[in-house]
């Protein structure tokens, strides 16, 4: 039998992530002690009140039916959380439970973009954005994130004819791979731009609770007019270390929420009810835990950034998020340096160009290992003597 795949599969080729994982396995087979700082998957466990609730609920026979959508209790808990945390009032028709942020990110372009439509997307940006755009048959228009602009998209650089054709703008603050943050003033500019050109805004807010030095990240929905133009994605994955639970929320413009609900009602039957029960506890009791998580990541950030700078690799100090966005030393490309780190230092990072052409010249380093491993990574990098050598 001759089995062929669809044309759209041309957009889903093996990625650099798979190649790095393969090389990592090769090194492990050779006996190397690998320190993996490439994947942004939390290494910490959820708090006990989440795991205990989940354990209790899975023993109840009545919890195994279709959830269909978010329960009223969870929707209410989420709305109360947003009101307390961000001073954003959400009506029942302005919230939608999603099966993790990927669910919302990948499916929203399919609901609102036709084949050939333009979607404004950050470059470098999270790889899931490209997947959603490809499935919709739309076309990405890259908004460069440059150091001179504090890694914020320059809206004035988007040509007027492009803006008129764009259907959606995707933003991500705190960001991945670039841990930039946006101000209320910047979001106000985005809202004005979106209203002028009739563009839907999707703000990816999955790192909302991971910020440093007491400077809270800004919810897009907290800015006047945001609900007129867009929605915001909230995730339990990074905020409460529930990544495998696959649960999050889309909130904002009720027409967008209604259309997404209609679409999802044809795709899935909701999140497992015990996970929803656990999520309620996260929202109600998670404030102290979130502070603990921020302290842990901030300590890791300080150890890694200060240590790398001390050995001669000058890297920026992120203000939020789970990543360090580091310029590679002179003479290296992103992928050359990433492979050299695995080969010579047993440290795995992700080359910046995996996230878009404007990621060239950088690597993404995830803060997902404990302090001892981070210190060992710094020591290994120093001994590898890569910072001054470079490949010309």
N, C-alpha and C positions, 0 to 999 in steps of 0.2 A: 504494500500500500504506500502510495506517495503522499506523505504528510507535509503540508506547507503551512507557514504561519501568515498572518495578515500583514498587510503593508505597514500598519502602525507599529509592528514589532521592531521596525528599523530604528525607532526612537528609544528602544530599551535594550541596548547593547551591554555586554559585561562592563562594569564600571571599575574605576580605579580602586574603589573600596574592596571589590572582589579580588583584584590583583594584589592589593596590600595584604589582605587576609591570607591569600595563598602563600605569599612570600613569608609572612609571619609564621605560618604552619611549617614551612620548610626550615626556618631557623629554629623553631621549637624542636623539630625532629632531629636537628643537629646538636641539641642539648643546650641551646642558648636560653638565658633567662630574659624573657621579653617583657618590656614595660609598655603596655598598650595605652597610648594617649590619643587614639585616633577616633574612636566612636563615642558619641555623646550619650551613652547609656549610663544612668546613675548606678554607682556601685554601692549605694547605701540602701538600707531596708526602710519600708514605711514604719511609722510609729505603731506601737502595740495596739492602740485602740482601733486602728484600721485593720490589722491582721486578725485581731480577736473578733471584731464584728464580722469579718468575712468568714472566719472559721465557724462562728455560731450560725450564720445565715445559710451556709451551704448544707447544714444538717437538717434544714427544714424542707420537707417534701414539696410544700407549696411554692417554693422559689424557683422551680425549674420550668415554668411556662414561658411563653413569649412575653418579653417586656414591651414590645412594640415601640415605645418611646420612653422618655424620661418620666419617672413617677412624679406625682404632684409634690410629694415630700422633698424629693431631690431638686425639682425645679424651684421650689420655694427656698430651699437652703442655698441654692446658687444665687438666686435673686437677692436674698438677705446678705450674703457674703459680698456681692458687688456693691450693694448700698452702703455697707459698713466700710469696706476697704477703699472704694473708689468714688463714693458719693454718686453712684449711677443707679437711677431707678429703672427697673426692668419689669415690664408687664408680662403676663404668661405667654402672649403671642410674640414676644421678642426674644425668646430663648429656645434653643434646640439642642438636645443631647446628641452628641456624635461619638462614634466608636474610635476615640483618639483623634488628635488633631489632623492626622493624615487623611482621615475620612472627610473632614471639611475642606482641607486644602486641595485634595485631588478632585473632589466632586463639584465644588462650586463653579469652576470654569465650564464644566459640562452643562450646568444649568443655565448659565448666562452668556456664554460665548458660542457663536456659530463658527463652523470651519472657515478659516481665513481671517477671523477677527483678531485684533491686536490686544495683548495683555501686557501691561507695564509691570516689569519684574526686576527686583534688585539684582545687581551683578557686582560681586559674587552673592549668591543666594542659596537657600536651602534647596537640595536636589528634588524634593517633593513638588516644588512649584513647576518644574519642567515636565514632570510626569502628568500632572493635571492638565497642563496646557496641551501636551501632545495628545492625550485622550480626547480632549475637546476638539482637536483638529485646528486649534487656534495657533497664532504665531506670537512668540515672545518679542517684546521690545525691551532691550536691556537698559536699565538705569544704573550707570556706574556709581559704585560707592568708593569715593576717593578720600584719601587722608586729608587733603586740603579742605574738604567740605565736611569734616568730622564724620565721614562715612555715612552721610545722609544723601539721598537722591536729590540732585539739583533740578527742581521742577522747572526752572526757567530755561534749562537746556533741552527740554523736550519740545521738538518742533510743533508748531500749532497744528499742522496737518496730521501729525501722529496723534496728538491729543484728541483731535476730533474723531479719529477712527478707533481709539482705545475703548474697550468695554469695561475692563477691570484694572485696578492697580493693587498690587500686592506689596505690603510693607511688613517689617519684622523688627520690632524693638521691645526689649533687648534682642539683639540679632544673633543669628547663626548663619554663616560662620563668623561674621564680624560682630563682636559684642558691643555694637553702638547703641546709644539710647537717644530717644527723641523727646523734645520739650513740648509743652502745650502749645507754644507759639508755632512750632514747626507743624504740628498736627492741624492747627488753624489754617495754615497755608495750604495744606493738603486738602482740607475740606472745601476751601474756596476754589481750588483748582478743580476738584471733582465736580462741584456744582456747576462751574463754568462750562465744563466739557461733558457733563452727564456720564461720569465714570463711577462705577461701583468700587468702593475701597474694601479690601480684605486685610485687616490687621492681624498678623500672626503674633499672639501675645503669650506663647507657651512658656517663656522664661520669666513671667511676670513677677514671681516671688523671689527670683535669684538676682538680687542687687546688692551693692556694696557701699560701705562708708555711710550708711544711713540715708542714702539718696534714693528714694523710692522711684521705681519705674512708673511711667505715665500710661494710664489706660486711654486708648483712642476714644472710647465712648464717653470719657469724662469731659471732653471738649465740646462746647456748644456747636450743634449742627452735625455732629458725627452720625447720629442715627438717621439723618436725612440721606446720607450717602453710603453708609456701609455697615459692616459687622466686624466683630472681634472674636478671635479664637482663644479660648482658655483651655489649658490642659492640666490634668492631674499627674502626668508622667514625670515631669521634672520637679514640680512644686511639692509633691508628696511622695516621690519615688514609687509611683504606681505605673511605670512605663508599660509593663506587660499586661496591665488590666485593661488597656485600651478604652479610655473614657475621657471625654472632654465636653466643652460647650461652645456653641456658636451663639452669639448674642448681638442684638442691634436692630437694624431696620426690619420692621415686621413683614414687609413684602418680600424681602430677601429670605427671611426665615421661613415664611409660608411656602415659597417656591422650593427651598431646600428640603423642607419637610415632605412635600409632595413627591419629590424625587426619591428621597431616602425610603419612603414608604413602599417603594417598588424594589428596593435593594436588600433591606435587612429587617430584622425584627427586634432591634434594640439591644442594649447592653444587659448582660446577665444580672438579674435582680440582686444577688448578694453583693456584687461589685457596686451597684448603685447605693445600697445600704452603707457600704464602707465609705463611699464618696461623701455621703451626708456627714459622717463623722469627721472626715477630713476638713470639710468646709466649716463645721461648727467648732472644732477643737484645734484646728491646725495653726493658729497664729503663733503660739509658742514654738511649735515644731519648725515652722518656716524660719523663725529667727535663728534657731539652732542650725538649720541647713545653711543659712547665709553665713553664719560664723565659720562653719566648716569650710565652705567654698572660699571665703575671703582669706582664711588662713592658708589654704592651698595656693590661692592666687599669689599671696605675698611671698610664700616660700619659693614658688616657681619663678615668678617674675624677677624678684630680687636676686635669686641664685643665678639665673641666666644672664642677667646684666653684670653680675660680679665676674663671670667667666668670659665676658666680652661679647655676648650676644645681646644686643640692645633690642628689647621688646617693649611694647606699650603695655601699660597697666589697664586692664579692662575695668569698666565701671559697673558692669552687670554681666549676667549670663554665665555659662559653664565653660567658656573657651578663652584662650589667649590667641590673638591674631598676630602672628609674628612675621616680620619681614625676614626673608632668608639672607644670609650673608652674601656680600658681593661676589659675583662670579658663578653663582649657582642658579639653576632654574628650580622651580618649586618641586618638580617630581624628582630631579636629580638629588636634591638635598634630602627629600623624604626617604629615598631609597638608601642614601648614604648613612642616614641616621639609623636605619634598621641594620644595615650591614656592619657599621663600625661601632655603634653605640647601643644596639639592641633596644632602641626606642622607636615606637611607631607613632607617627603623626600623619595628618592628611594634607597632601599638597593643595594649595589654594586654588589652582586652576580646575580642580574637580568641581568647584562651585560656580564656575563661569570664567570667561577670559580675563576679567579684571581681577581675578584672584591670583593671577600669575605674579610671582615675586613674594608670595606669602605661604605659610603653612598654618593649619589650625591645630592647636594643642588643647585637648580636652582635660578638664580638671577632675578626672574620674578615678584617680588612684590616691591612696593615702599618702601622708607626708613622707614616710620612709621611702616609698617608691619614687616619689617626686625628687627627693634628695639624691637617690641613686641615679635617676635619669640625668640630673644635672651633672653629677660626677662622671657618668659614662660619656656624656657629650663633651665635657672638658677633656677627658683622656683621649677621645677620638680625634681631637685636633682638626676639626672640620671648619671652624669658624674663620680661619684665615687662609685656608687652602683654595677652595673653590675650583670649579671646572669652567674654564674659559672656552 
